[in-house]
Amino acid sequence: MKISTSKVVASRRSVEGSSASRRLRRANKVPGIVYGGTTAPVSIEMDHNPILLALRIEAFHSHILDLELDGKSEQVILRDFQMHPYKQQVLHIDFQRVDANQKLHTRVPLHFVGAEVSPAVKKDAAVVNHVMNEVEVSCLPKDLPEFIEVDLSGLTVGHSIHARDLKLPAGVSLVLHGQDNPVVVTAQKVGGGDEAAAAATPAA
């Protein structure tokens, strides 16, 4: 899958600390940090509204981003962000520098297709349960997919699709953190009793 590169603009933050961050937020700015690689971490500030809109777009969370910092551009990925508990306000954002020659670990969303034509749904009117909506992968930046497609067209009641069943793009491998083969999706009849329990057991 091809990756399109998005651009974000930031400025260096000269003053740090919680009171300085509060002043930034009152001025409709977002404090943040850029770290990683051989360069020291840099505290940054960004305009709030463009970042809030970008965070609503799935691809922003898995794309390689061009970060323009004081007129210079470097490639980064979104690593973390914090939201206000009840306001539509981004409180802080973290970016990690990307080295074209070093593999990165990041989460990629799953796109589920074909459920409506699967035997589980079409024949048995089962409910498809998405146990995972994203997976962590390892790859070079050039190989990072925007998403991974999960084909559900062959899914039957009482069966599951596991992480190792996923068809990964070339150069991409799963990062399972010691899990053998976690469940990605199951198909269960509504009130399916023993069949539903059997399908759910691997997820537990």
N, C-alpha and C positions, 0 to 999 in steps of 0.2 A: 504494500500500500504506500502511496506517495504521501509525503508530509509537506504541508504548506507551512511556511514560517510566519509567525505573527510578531508584531512589533509592540514593545511597551517602552515608555519614556519615563525616566527617573532623574532625580538630582541628588547630589551628595547631601547628607544631613550633617550640619556642622555642630549642632547641639544635641546631646543625647540625654536619656533619663526619662522617668515617667512624667514629670511636669512638662518637659519639652514635647513629649508625644501627645499629651492632652492638648497643648496649644496647636499642634499640627492638625489634630482631628477637628478642633473648633474652626480651623481655617480650611476645612474640607480637603485635607491631605491625609495620606496613609503613610505611617512610618513603616520601614521595612529593612531588610538586610540582604546582601548578596554575599555568598560565601562559596568556598570550594576551590579546588585547583591549587596552584602555587602562589596565588595572590591573597593578600590579607583580606578578611571580611570588610565590607564597606556598608555603613549605615546609609540608607536612602530614604527619600520621600517621593510620593507620587500623587497625582491628582486622584481624588477619590472616585468620582463618578465613572470614568472610563474603566477603572479596575473592577468596580462593582458589576458593571455590564459584562466585562470579559469573563468574570467568574461564573456567570450564568450560562456560558457556552462550554459544552462538554470538551471540545477540542483544546480549549485553553489549558486544561489540566493535564493533557498528555502530549502537546506539541513541544517541539524545540522553539523557544522564543528568542527573538532579537531584542536584547535590552539595550536601549540607548541611554548611556549614563554620561551626562555632561559632554555630549557631542561624540562620544566614542561608543562603538557597538561591540557587544559580546553576547555569545549564545548561553542561554540559561534554560532551566526548567523550573516550573512552579513546584516548590517543595512543601509549603505549608501556608495556611492563612488562618486568622482568627476573626470571627464575626461577633458583633454585639449580641447579647442574649435575646433581645427582642426588637431592636432597630435594624433597618437595612443599612448597616454601617460596617465597613471593613476596618478592623482595629489594627491589624498588623499583617505583613506579608513577607514570606521568605522565598528567595530564589537561590538555586544552586548552579554554579558555573558548569558548563559542559565542555569536555575535551573530546574533540572529534576522534581521537585515537584510544580513548579509554571507555570501557563498557560502563553503562549506568544502570542503576536499579530504579524502576519507577512503576507506578500503577497505570494500567491501561483498561479502559472500560470494555465491557462485553456487550455486543449487539446480538440479540436473539432473533432468529428468523425461522420461518417454517412451522411454527407451533400450530397454526390453524389447519394445516394439512396433515399433521402427524396422526398416526393411529390412536394415540392417547386422547387427543381432543376430538378428532373427527368420528371415531368409532365408539369410544367409551365416555365421551364428554368429561374427561378428566381435567383437573386443575393443574396447570404447570407452575411449579414453585421454583423461583430463581433464588437459590441458596447463596450464590455469589453474583455480584454485578460488575466486578472488576477483578483483575489478577495482577500480581506483581511479576515483572519480566526483567530480564537482563539482556542488553544488546548494545551495540554501538549506536551513537546518536543517529547516524544515517539510516539505520534499520528500524528505528522506533515507529511502530504502527500507531495510527490515530485511534483504532479500536481493533478488537478481535471478534470475528463473526462466529456465532455458535449456531450450527444447523440443527434444528429440532424436528425436522420433517420425518425422521425415523423413530422418534421417541414413542415408547409404548408404556402402558400402565405398569407400575411396579418396577420400572427400570430408571436408571439415573445416567446422566452424563458427568464424567469426572474430569478433573483438571488435565490429566494426561491424555484425555480423548480430544482435546482442543487441537485444531489445525493452526499451527503457528507459522507466521511468515519466516522466510529464510533469515538466518542470523539472530533469531529471537528464541530465548529459552525461558522456562518458568522458574520463578524463585518461590519455593514452597516452605521454607523455614522449618524443615524437619517433618512436615506433614507428608504422608506417603502419597496419597492421591485423593485430595478432598473433593466432595461432591459439588458440582456447579449447578445442576438443575435436576429436579425430579418431576414425575407425573403421578398424581394421586387422584383417585376417585373421591368425589365429595362424600364425606362420611365413610371413607373407604376401608375402615376397620383394619384387618390384618395386612391388606395390600399397602395401605397408606403407611402403616407402622414400619413395614419392611422397607419401603422406599426411603423413609426418613431416617432409618437407623444409621446409614453411612455418614449422614451429615452430622449426627451427634458425635 
